[in-house]
Amino acid sequence: MATHTPATTAVPSVETARSAVWILVISSLAVKAGGFSWDFLGYYVADGTHHGTTAAGAALTAFGIGWCLGQVSAGALTDRLGQRTALIALMILSAVACLALTVATSLPALLMVALCLGLTMEAHRPAVSATINETIPTEAGRTRAQAWLYFAANIGISICGGAGGYLAQHHGYRALFVVNAVVCLAFALIARRTLAPKPAATDQPVVSYRQVLSDPTLRWITVVAVCSMICAWGLVSVLPLLMTNDSLPATAYGWTMVANTLAVLVLTPPLMRLLVGSGDTVRFPFVPVLATGSAILGLGITVGAFQHTVLGYAIAAIVLTPGEICFSVAVGAYISTAAPPGATGRYQAVVSGATALASLPPLGIAVALDAGGRPLVAVLLAASAAFAVAACYPLARSLRTPAAPRATPTPTADTSEQEPAQPVPKERETTALAPSSG
């Protein structure tokens, strides 16, 4: 029984499909590495425009709201217009927002630009995920590609922090935003040359967000993703707060990110071989991998909450790295098997939206640090990870829930009336729990 029905009409060969996917993954890394407008927005509003930290907090809040809304829009555009059109439009919008940031000076204008920047944050991911699902025929191949997409994002974020700090110091913030705009426009051109237009007519049913969210597995994996990403985002939100509390310089955070990046580079290849292998089926069910990743993320960030030295923070960043990798592989496996044709963009948008939601709690973490100190911060982060692990149990149960009987159409029958759109075919879900046979 097939686990996925790829729409490969626009891709003439497996080699061409792999080339297109790798081009998009590398382009995604470049966009994250050049995402200075997103990563340095708070610094620019507070320091570059001299509006202060309160204004920076307001801008980051507007950015977070835009990020949540942007994932919904990006997923819908991808499924309705096709990956090529959606990616081109969203990258052009992102470039315009980056350029607007170079000229915006008043606080209302900066808040509007921050909202637009949030709308384009991670806007490429639903389109790239849909391309992976529609062009790679095997479950393991799709899982590997989805996991490498997350890997590329992590590496890109680390590069952005280091390179952006250097460029801002020597050339100013506005130069960063211009570079960001150029990278986005380059991605739009690459998408135009790499991806084929969506066919004029298609027999795939239109799947709405209401249908997508009726899938219990998607709801539970979103809960897990939010709680796990609160711990993962602690690397870029909680640790800087703790380091500031220790009066450590900004270079200390830079060394911590270097340690995390090196750990990602060193550990990703062997863990990918262990978890996915080189065959056509994945080696392990994705739910235990997801639970393991969530637990490791919680362990790493909880250890980090009690550190006071650069070495201690670097060790914490290294400890949580296997958790990042396990989480990426597990989510990639889910997206590659659960999302039905024509809905991959929406599925990826919901899961990516969990990351956007997970970026909002740092304000609460700062309050907890003032109110209860590091023990309270550690308890909150550990509780988030524990809730993520606990949510894996109902996730696994929802995957094992038997599907309602469905009529099997004859080869010559018109299935458009016999088989209405299902948010997630259960046959495809349960195969994600089956271990590899070889």
N, C-alpha and C positions, 0 to 999 in steps of 0.2 A: 504494500500500500504506500503510495507516494506521500511524502510529508510536506511537500510544497509544490505549488504549480507556478513555475517561473514564467514570466512573460518575456520571451527571448526573441521576439520577432525583430527587434531593432538591433540585436547583437548577433553578427554572423558566425562567430566562433567562440569557443571557450577561451582561447588566447586573447582575442579582442576584448572579451568581457573582463578577464583578469587585468589587462592593461588599463582599461577604463576605470576599474575599481581602484587600482594602485595610484593612478593619476589623481583621482578624487581624494583618496586618503592622504596623499602627500600634500595636495592643495589644502586640505583641511588643517594639516599641521602648520602650513605656512600662514593660514588665516589666524590660527590661534597664536602663533609666534609673533605675528604682526598686529595682534589685537590690542594695541596700546590705548586706543580710545576707551575700551571697556575696562582695562586693568588700572589705568591711571586717571580715571575720571574723578575719583575722590580727591587725589592729590592736586589735580588741576583746579578744581573748584575751590578747595581750601587755600592753596598756596599760589597757584598760577594766576587766579583772578582776585585773590585776597578777600574772598567772601567768608572765610572762616570754617571751622569744623561743623557748626550747626547746619550751614548751607550745604556742606559736603554730604552730611547725613541725609538731608532732604533730597539731594540729587541722587544719592545711592538708593534711596527708597523708591524714587520715581523710576530709576533704572531697573530695580527688582520687579516692580509692577509691570513694566514693559517687557521684561524677560518672560514672565509668566504668560502674558497675553501673546507674545511673539511666537512661542512654541505652538500654541493653538492655531494661530494663523499660518505658520509655516507648514504644519502638518496638513491642514486643509488645502492649502495651495498646491502642495506636492501631489496629493491624491487627485485633485480636480484638474490641474493644469499640466501635470507631468513634471518630472524632475528637472528637465532642462529649463523650461519656462520659469518655474518657481525659483530655481537657483539663480538664474540670471537676474530676475526682478529683485530678489531679496539682497543679493550682493550689491546691486546698483543702489538700492535704498540705503544699505549700510555705508557705502562710500559717501553718499550725499550727507548722511548724518555725521560722519567723521569730519568732512569738510566744514559742515555747519558749526562744529565744535571749535574750529579755529577762529571763527568770527563772533561767536556768541560771548557776550560779556555781562549782560544783566542777569540777575538770578532767575526771573521768569523764563528768559530765553534758554538759559542753561538747563532748567528743569525740563523744558520741552524737548531739548536735544537729548537729555539723559533718557527720557521716555522712549524716544526713537531709537537710541542706541540699544536699549533693552529689548526692543522689538526685534532687532537683528542679531542679538546675542544667540549663538547656537542655531541660527536660522538655517544653516547649511545642513545640519545633521539629519533631519527627516528626509531630505532629498538624497543624500548620500546613502543612507540606510535603505531607502526604497530601491536605489540602483543596485546595491549589493544583493538584496533579496530577489530582484527580478533578473539578474544576470548570472548568478552563481548557482549551479544546479544542485549541489550537495549540501546537506545540513552542516557538516563539519566545515566545509569551505565557507559557508555564510557566517558561521560562528567565528571562525578565525578572522574573517574580514571585519566583522562588527567589533571584535575585541581589539583589532589593530586600529580601528577608528578611535576608540577610547584611548588607546595607547598614544596615538598621534596627538590627541587633545591634551593629554597630560604633559607630554614633552613640549608641545607648543606653549603651554602656559608657563612652564619653567623658563623657556628661552625668552619669552616676552618679559618676564620680570627682570632678568639680568640685562638683556639688551636695552629694554626701555629705560632702566635706571641710568645706564651709561649715556644714551642718546639725549635724555632729558637734561642731564647735567651739562652736556657739551653743546647742545643745539636747541634746547627749550622744548616745552610741551607741544607747541603747534607743529613742529617738525614731526613729532611722533604721530600726530593725527593725520598728517598728509601721507606719511608712509602707510598708515593703516588703510586709508582710502585707496591708495594705489594697489595694495595687496588684494583688497576686495574686488576692485575692477579687474585685476588679473584673473581672479577666480571666476568671475563672470565670463570672461573671454574663454577660459579653459573649459568651462561647462558648455559654452556654445559650440566649441569644436569637438568636445569629447562625447557629449550625449546626443541622442537622436530625439527629434520632436515626438511628442505624444501622438499616437495614431489618431486620425480623425474620428474613427468609430471604434468602439470597444464593447465586448459583451460582458465585461466585468461589472458587477453591481456596484452602485454607489453606496458606500458605507459611511454613515453619519457618525458624529462624535457620540450621539446618544446610544447607537448600537455598539460602538467600540467600548464605551464605559459600562455597558451592561455585561461585559465579560468579567466574571469574578476574578479570574487569574490576573487580569490587568490591574484591577483595583488593589489586589493584595501585593503585587509586585511593586506598585507605586508606593504603597505604605512602606515596604521594605526599603525602597530606593530613597525616599525622603529621610528616613531615620539613619540609614547608612551614610548618605551624603552629608548629613549634618556633621558626622565624624570626619569624613574625607575632606570637607570644606574647612574643617578646623585647621588644616595645614596652612591655609591662606587667610583665615580670619581669626581663629582663636590664638594660634601661636604668636602672631604679631602683638596681640593684646598682652599676652603673658610676657613676651620679651620686653615690651615697653614697661611693664610693671617691674621688671628686673633691671631697668635702665640700661639695657643692652643696645648697641648701635644698630642701624639698619643693615650694616654689613653682616651682622650675626644672622639675620633672617636670610640674607643672600646665601650664606654658607649652608644653612639648613635646607634651602631649596636645591642647592647643588647636590647635597647628600641624597635627597629624595630622587632627583633626576638620575643620578648615577645608579641608584638602587633599581629604578624602573628599567634603565637600559640593560643592567646586568641580569635582573631576575625575570624579565618578561619572556625572552626566548625559551629558557628551560621550563618555566611554568606553563607556557602555551603548549609545548610539546607534551608535558605531563597531563594537562587537563583536556586537550583537544586531540593531540596526536596528529598523524599525517594521513589517516585514512579518510573515508567518506562519511563516517559517523563519529559523533563525539564519544569520549570515553566514559564520562560520568554524567549522572543526572544533574541538571543545573541547579536544583533547589539546595542540595547539600553544599554545593560550591558557593552559592549565594550566601547561605547561612555562615559558612566558614569565613568568607570574605568580610561579612558584616562584623563578625566577632573580632577578627584581626584589626579591622579599622577602629573598633571601639577600644581595643587593647592599646593600640599605638597612640591614639589621641589622649587616652586616660593617663598613660605613662608620661606623655608630654606635659600634662597639666601640673605635674609635680617637679618639673625640671627648673633649673636656675642658671645653667651654663650653656654655652654654644654647643659643646659636645653632647650634653644631655638632650637638647632639642633635636640635634642631628640624628641621634640614635632613635628617638621617637619617630622621626620622619622616615627612617629606614624600616622600623618595625611595622608601620602601617602599610608599607609598599606592597607586600604580598596580598593584603586585603584589597587594595585598589585593583590589582590584577585579577584576583578571583571574582570580584564584583563585575569587572568589565567583561570577563569571559561569560559569566552567568547571564548577564543582561543581554549580551550578544547572542547567546544561545536561545534565549526567550524570544527576542525580536525575530530571529531567523526561522523559528518554527511556529510561533503562535499567530503572527500577523498574517491574515489572509491577503491574497492578491487585491490590490487596489486600496489597502488600508495601512500599509506599512508606514507611510508618512504620519498618520494619526497615532499609530501605536508608538512610534519613536518619539513623537511630540509629547505624548503623555508621560513617557518615562523620562525624557529630557526635562519636562516641566517639573518633575520631582526635584531635579537638581536646582532649578530656579527657586522652588519653595525652600529648599535646604539652605539657600544663601541668605535667608531672612533672619534666622535666630541669633546671629552674632551680637545684636544689640542686647538681647536678653542675657547672653553669656557675659557681656560687659557689666550688666547690672548685677549678675550673680557673683562676679569677681569682686565687686565692691561690697556686696552684702554678706557673702559667706566665704570669700576667699577661694583659694584653689581647691580645697576639698569639695565645696559645693559645685564648682565647675566640673570637677572630675566625676562627681555623682551624676550630674545631668547628662554628660557625654556618655558615660557608661550605661545609663538607663536608656538612652536613645539607641545604642547598639544592641542592648538586650531586647528591646521592643522589636527591633528589626529581625533578630534571630527568632523571636517568638512568632512573629508574623509569617515566617517561612512555613510553619506547620499548617495553618489554614490555606496558604498558597499551594502546598503539596496536595492537600485534600481537594481543593478546587480543580486541580489538574487531573485527579483520579475520578472525579465525578463523571459517571457514564452519560453519554449524550442521549438526547431523545431520539427515538427511531426516525430515520429519514428515508424518504423514498429514493431508490436508486434509478435514475433515468436510463432508458435504453439508449444505445449509441445513436439512433436516428431521431430521437425525440428532441423537441425544443425544450430545453431545461429552464428557459427564462421564466416560465410560469410555474414549473413544478418545484423549483428550489429557490425560495426567497433568500435574500442576503442574510447570512449568518455572521454575527460579529467575530466568532472564532470557531472554525470546525473542530470539534472535540477530537476527531481522529488525529489531527495534526498536533494537538496539545499533548495527548498522552504519549506520543512517540518521543517527546522531549525527556520523559522520565525513563525511557528504556536504555539500559547500558549497551555499549557497543558489542556486537556479536563477534567482532574480529579484532 
